[in-house]
Amino acid sequence: MAISSTSGRTLLRGGRVLDPATGRDETADIAIADGRIAAIGAGLTGTDAEVIDVAGALVVPGLVDLHTHAYWGGTVLGVDGDQLGPASGVTTWVDCGSSGAANFEGFLRHVITPARVRILPFVHLSYIGLTPIGRLVNPVGELSDWRFADLRALRQLMEQHGALIAGVKLRASSDAIGANGPVVLPLAREAADELGVPLMVHVGNAPPTLDEVLAHLREGDILTHIYNGSVGGCILDANGRVRPAVREAKTRGIRFDVGHGAGSLSFAVAERAMEQGILPDAISSDLHAFNVNGPVYSLPHVMAKFLAMGMSLHEVLRLTTVAPAEVLGRRDLGRLATGGEADVAVFRLEPDESELRDSAGHARKGRFRFDNLVTICRGERLDRRPSA
Ligand SMILES: [Zn+2]
């Protein structure tokens, strides 16, 4: 039951406050004022506050989705974070290479700046980013011609907007860029080094092979689509054993991101890898226009799949809040801290044994689903909008 207020103050009353960053898991209230968390504790009172009764619900940090495509309107595959965020609890959308140097400015001006959710962009090595991805009969562009890897343009972008760029993105698989992976991998390495940001590389069908990709990654870089079942890009060998280069990459501090996507989460690969100790550093969706109606749907839907594979609730929440924030070097995000920006998501955890499907259509029996009740970003409660 909500009591409307225009004071900019909100009181979330009586929820199960669970914050993996601190280990807090208790019934408490959260008071929000001026965009920040004013207090967390029992029996808080909120004069002039909008009081939201969240008794029995799970109150967690706003989710951080480390792999999305949020350049809505500027790329065919972009989704609208402001439309989907309020129904999913995702307050931080890491956009993975939708824009390149040529169209970063449009992304910034028309989408990132006006958005009520927080969008953190990884810039694509390709000058034109992911604008060609969509409905072309013959996929061309991106880096199917390696000349789109224009380091000079990225240097200019860095001079203008360096502080806003969270990383460099490269899709290194044959279905994305033909045979050019081995050619552009060193260029992506060089770009990330020059910009001083992490490099995120998508793996899939070879070329390049996973081992070739890993040879170009360093501590703090991100490998995405870690549980894909492709040929040449899978972290398991033909016998289902984790490849030695993968263990070595983990030891070297390379971060492992799920990036479910339309074709990159295999339950079988994930289960075999996790049994052998290869856990993700982030659970992310790779949400875009061609998987939002299945098999991905949303980050909470992907989280339910990890619950279905036996991961604990705490671990699923850690890997969608503080863990991806740490991958980004953003210790201000993914946590509920008094004085910090108020990103908060409220879910009802509902028992649900419906079948959940991976990218290949294989099913696992669900355990729970996350129904988002409230999403607050930077202190603002995001309203739900009808579909565009
Ligand atoms: Zn992606």
Residues whose N, C-alpha, C, O or C-beta is under 5 A from the ligand:
A	BS01	ZN	C96 D286
